[in-house]
Amino acid sequence: MTDQNERIDYITKNLQIIQSEDVFSFSMDAVLLARFAWVPITQGSIVDLCSGNGVIPLVLSTRSRVPITGVEIQPRLKDMADRSIHLNHLSAQIQCIEADVRETTAPPAQADLVTCNPPYFAAAGETEYHNNPHFDAARHERNGTLQDIVKAASRMVKQKGKVAMVLRPERFLELVHLYQQYGIEPKRAKWIHPLADRPANILLLEGIKAGRPGLTIEPPLIVYDDQRQYTKEFQRYYEGSD
């Protein structure tokens, strides 16, 4: 089930995932996106772009019974996702395909929900890259820009379907602009703060394809209390018990 340098971690008490020190491990932002996004429950389909080792499809499967497709360009991560799906006995619901979201051969429109945890940073100069290509692709836009990803999401989601992404707050206006450029109207935003007195460091944004204007800013979520322990609100949100 696991290869050399791999381990099995828990996402939640009932979900396991194969990870490795050689590739980028999932972080809380992916789980928060999977908790934040609206999901179709029994009818429809979901596509997750830049799926990595499959954390978002795995968490989404706890909220929905519809087919979920992860799209990942890196063969190593796609293979890890496949094995994590099998490990959790979810092969009947989740599949992961190796594809470039910039290519029109990726899944066509008709998804009810498209999610994505894209690289947070624009492409860097060659001297700024890490010597591990897996880490570089997770952090920087080496396999497609944010514009490429939003364009792909717009192509894959059906009319009135939803697109949900997680990003750094400093790219909020850029993401709003790209949503609207590709016919996705921003409808819900949520800010995640590490501490109550600190600026937000995670942005969650959901939009509707061909939706009407009107953005709701949801109450912020605080991760740590003043004792540096997870707040009860964060624990409930992360675990999906809200």
C-alpha positions in Angstrom: 0.0 0.0 0.0 2.9 2.4 0.8 6.2 2.9 -1.0 9.6 3.8 0.4 9.5 7.1 2.4 5.7 7.1 2.6 3.5 7.0 5.6 -0.2 6.8 6.4 -1.7 9.8 8.2 -5.1 10.6 9.5 -7.1 13.5 7.9 -9.9 13.0 10.5 -10.5 10.1 12.8 -12.2 8.2 10.0 -10.1 9.2 7.0 -6.6 8.1 6.1 -4.2 9.4 3.5 -0.9 8.3 2.1 1.8 11.0 2.4 5.5 11.3 1.9 8.4 13.5 2.9 9.3 13.7 -0.7 6.2 15.6 -1.8 4.0 18.4 -0.4 1.7 17.1 2.4 -1.8 18.4 2.8 -2.5 21.4 5.0 -5.5 22.6 6.9 -6.5 24.9 4.0 -7.4 21.9 1.8 -9.7 20.5 4.6 -11.2 23.9 5.2 -12.1 24.2 1.5 -13.7 20.8 1.5 -15.8 21.9 4.6 -16.7 25.3 3.2 -17.8 24.4 -0.3 -21.5 23.7 -1.1 -21.9 20.1 -2.2 -24.5 18.2 -4.2 -25.7 15.5 -1.8 -27.2 12.7 -3.9 -27.3 13.9 -7.6 -24.7 15.5 -9.8 -20.9 15.4 -9.8 -17.8 17.1 -8.4 -14.4 17.8 -9.9 -11.4 18.8 -7.9 -8.5 20.5 -9.8 -4.9 20.3 -8.8 -5.9 17.4 -6.6 -2.5 16.4 -5.3 -2.7 13.3 -3.2 -6.5 13.5 -3.1 -7.2 15.1 0.3 -10.1 17.3 -0.9 -12.0 14.5 -2.7 -11.6 12.3 0.3 -13.0 14.9 2.7 -15.8 15.8 0.2 -16.8 12.2 0.2 -17.9 12.5 3.8 -20.4 15.2 2.8 -21.7 13.9 -0.5 -22.6 10.6 -2.3 -22.1 11.9 -5.8 -19.2 10.8 -8.1 -16.0 12.9 -7.5 -13.1 13.2 -9.9 -9.7 14.5 -8.9 -7.5 16.0 -11.7 -3.7 15.9 -11.1 -0.9 16.5 -13.5 1.9 14.8 -11.5 2.0 11.0 -11.9 3.5 10.5 -8.4 0.7 12.4 -6.7 -2.0 10.8 -8.8 -0.7 7.3 -7.8 -0.7 8.3 -4.1 -4.3 9.6 -4.5 -5.4 6.3 -6.1 -3.9 4.3 -3.2 -5.5 6.6 -0.6 -8.9 6.2 -2.3 -8.5 2.4 -2.2 -7.3 2.6 1.4 -10.5 4.3 2.4 -12.7 1.9 0.3 -13.9 4.8 -1.8 -13.1 3.6 -5.3 -16.8 3.4 -6.2 -17.2 7.1 -5.6 -13.8 8.8 -6.3 -11.5 8.5 -9.2 -8.3 10.5 -9.9 -7.2 11.2 -13.5 -3.8 12.4 -14.7 -4.4 15.4 -16.8 -3.4 19.0 -17.4 -6.3 21.4 -16.6 -5.1 23.7 -19.4 -5.9 21.0 -22.0 -9.5 20.7 -23.3 -9.1 16.9 -22.9 -9.7 17.4 -19.1 -13.2 16.7 -17.9 -15.9 18.6 -19.8 -18.6 20.9 -18.4 -21.5 19.5 -16.4 -19.9 19.3 -12.9 -22.2 20.7 -10.2 -19.2 21.8 -8.1 -15.5 22.4 -9.0 -13.0 22.9 -6.2 -9.4 23.8 -6.2 -6.5 24.5 -3.8 -4.2 26.1 -6.4 -0.5 27.0 -5.9 -0.5 30.2 -3.8 2.4 32.0 -5.5 2.9 33.2 -9.0 5.7 31.6 -11.0 9.1 32.5 -9.5 12.5 33.1 -11.1 14.6 30.0 -11.4 16.8 30.9 -8.5 13.8 31.0 -6.2 12.7 27.5 -6.8 13.2 24.6 -4.3 15.3 21.7 -5.6 12.3 19.4 -5.2 9.9 19.8 -8.2 7.0 18.4 -6.2 7.3 21.2 -3.7 7.8 23.8 -6.4 4.6 22.7 -8.2 2.6 22.8 -5.0 3.7 26.4 -4.1 4.3 28.1 -7.5 2.3 28.3 -10.7 4.6 26.1 -12.7 1.8 23.9 -14.2 -0.6 26.7 -14.9 -1.4 30.2 -13.7 -4.4 31.1 -11.5 -6.0 32.4 -14.6 -5.5 29.0 -16.3 -7.1 27.3 -13.3 -10.2 29.6 -13.1 -10.7 29.3 -16.9 -10.6 25.5 -16.6 -13.0 25.5 -13.6 -15.4 27.7 -15.7 -15.2 25.2 -18.6 -15.9 22.2 -16.3 -18.7 23.6 -14.2 -22.3 23.6 -15.5 -24.5 26.7 -15.7 -25.5 27.7 -12.1 -22.9 25.2 -10.8 -20.5 26.3 -8.1 -16.7 26.9 -8.0 -14.9 27.1 -4.7 -11.2 27.8 -4.1 -8.8 28.6 -1.3 -6.1 31.1 -1.7 -4.0 33.7 0.2 -6.0 36.9 1.1 -3.6 39.1 -0.8 -4.9 37.6 -4.0 -8.5 38.1 -3.2 -9.2 40.9 -5.7 -7.3 39.0 -8.4 -9.4 35.9 -7.8 -12.6 38.0 -7.8 -11.6 39.6 -11.1 -10.8 36.2 -12.7 -14.0 34.6 -11.5 -16.0 37.4 -13.1 -13.8 37.3 -16.2 -14.8 33.7 -16.8 -18.5 34.1 -15.9 -18.4 33.0 -12.3 -20.1 35.4 -9.9 -18.5 35.5 -6.4 -21.2 34.7 -3.8 -19.6 33.6 -0.5 -16.3 34.5 1.1 -14.8 33.4 4.4 -11.6 34.6 6.1 -9.5 32.3 8.3 -7.4 34.0 11.0 -4.5 32.3 12.9 -5.4 34.3 16.0 -8.2 36.8 16.8 -5.8 39.8 16.7 -3.9 38.7 13.5 -4.8 39.4 9.9 -6.4 36.6 7.9 -4.0 34.2 6.2 -6.5 32.0 4.3 -9.3 33.0 2.0 -12.2 30.8 0.9 -14.2 32.0 -2.0 -17.2 30.4 -3.8 -19.0 31.6 -6.9 -21.8 30.5 -9.2 -21.5 30.1 -12.9 -23.8 32.7 -14.5 -24.9 33.8 -11.0 -26.4 37.1 -10.0 -24.2 39.7 -8.3 -24.2 39.7 -4.5 -21.3 38.6 -2.3 -21.8 37.5 1.3 -18.9 37.7 3.7 -19.3 35.0 6.3 -18.2 35.3 9.9 -14.4 34.8 10.3 -13.0 31.6 11.6 -10.2 31.8 14.3 -7.8 28.9 14.4 -6.0 29.3 17.8 -7.0 30.8 21.1 -4.7 32.9 23.3 -3.2 29.6 24.7 -2.3 28.5 21.2 -4.8 25.7 21.3 -7.4 25.1 18.5 -10.6 27.1 19.2 -13.7 25.0 19.7 -15.3 26.7 16.7 -12.3 25.7 14.5 -12.3 22.1 15.7 -16.0 21.8 14.9 -15.5 23.3 11.4 -12.5 21.2 10.6 -14.1 18.0 11.8 -17.3 18.7 10.0 -19.4 18.7 13.1 -20.9 22.2 12.7 
